[in-house]
Amino acid sequence: MSARKSPERSPDSIARFNRKQLAAEEGARALADVERQAIDVRKNMARLRELCETKEAADETLRASLPAPSLKKRRRKLAR
């Protein structure tokens, strides 16, 4: 007599295999989703950075075109 198992798989073995396969597929889908979100975040950050740099350049140009503000002298408080 042989101690080998029969070539047919048990229902538990089939169920275990299906669960592992489903988990692997869901994991791959989740990783792809996370990567897609990370790409979207990086694109948005680049867009916002560009807007900020453009605004700062415009503000600097405006500041350079305006006359320098005159400094006011501070008055001394009278001692009582």
Secondary structure, DSSP 8 states (H G I E B T S, - for coil): ------SS--HHHHHHHHHHHHHHHHHHHHHHHHHHHHHHHHHHHHHHHHHHHHHHHHHHHHHHHS--------------
